[in-house]
């Protein structure tokens, strides 16, 4: 998986127009709320076969942190 593809999917899942980088701080995005996080949970499960919860997502601060975890799996 390439990080550009991952970022595009993530951007679509949280429905943001803000450009994302691998080091974007989720806390700076208005769309990083419970609905946005639930959309990411669904994205990770459907596209990457990675099961997680909204509570687990709270520990990740950037797209890179999620990317690294799903690539280790």
C-alpha positions as CSV (number, residue, x, y, z in Angstrom):
1,X,0.0,0.0,0.0
2,X,1.2,3.5,-0.8
3,X,0.8,6.3,1.6
4,X,-0.7,8.6,-1.1
5,X,-3.5,6.1,-1.7
6,X,-4.0,5.6,2.1
7,X,-4.2,9.4,2.6
8,X,-6.8,9.8,-0.2
9,X,-9.0,7.0,1.3
10,X,-8.6,8.5,4.8
11,X,-9.5,12.0,3.5
12,X,-12.6,10.6,1.8
13,X,-13.6,8.6,4.9
14,X,-13.5,11.6,7.3
15,X,-15.0,13.9,4.5
16,X,-12.5,16.7,4.8
17,X,-11.3,19.2,2.2
18,X,-8.2,19.9,4.3
19,X,-5.1,18.5,2.6
20,X,-3.7,15.6,4.6
21,X,-0.1,14.5,5.1
22,X,1.3,11.6,6.9
23,X,2.0,13.9,9.8
24,X,-1.2,15.9,10.0
25,X,-2.4,16.1,13.6
26,X,-5.9,14.7,13.7
27,X,-6.7,17.0,16.6
28,X,-6.5,20.0,14.2
29,X,-9.2,18.6,12.0
30,X,-12.8,19.6,12.7
31,X,-13.9,16.4,11.0
32,X,-12.0,14.2,13.4
33,X,-15.0,13.6,15.6
34,X,-16.9,10.5,16.5
35,X,-18.5,10.2,13.1
36,X,-15.2,10.7,11.3
37,X,-13.5,8.2,13.5
38,X,-16.3,5.6,13.0
39,X,-15.9,6.1,9.2
40,X,-12.2,5.4,9.6
41,X,-13.0,2.2,11.6
42,X,-15.2,1.1,8.7
43,X,-12.5,2.0,6.1
44,X,-9.8,0.1,8.0
45,X,-12.0,-3.0,8.3
46,X,-13.3,-3.0,4.8
47,X,-10.2,-1.9,2.8
48,X,-7.4,-3.2,5.0
49,X,-9.0,-6.1,7.0
50,X,-7.9,-4.3,10.2
51,X,-10.3,-4.4,13.1
52,X,-10.2,-1.6,15.5
53,X,-12.6,0.6,17.5
54,X,-13.1,4.3,17.9
55,X,-11.6,4.1,21.4
56,X,-8.5,2.5,19.9
57,X,-8.2,5.2,17.3
58,X,-7.9,7.8,20.0
59,X,-4.4,6.8,20.6
60,X,-3.3,7.6,17.1
61,X,-2.4,11.2,16.5
62,X,-1.5,11.2,12.8
63,X,-2.2,9.2,9.7
64,X,1.4,7.8,9.8
65,X,0.6,6.1,13.1
66,X,-2.4,4.3,11.7
67,X,-0.5,3.5,8.5
68,X,2.4,2.0,10.4
69,X,0.1,-0.2,12.5
70,X,-1.9,-1.6,9.6
71,X,1.3,-2.3,7.6
72,X,2.7,-4.3,10.4
73,X,-0.3,-6.5,10.6
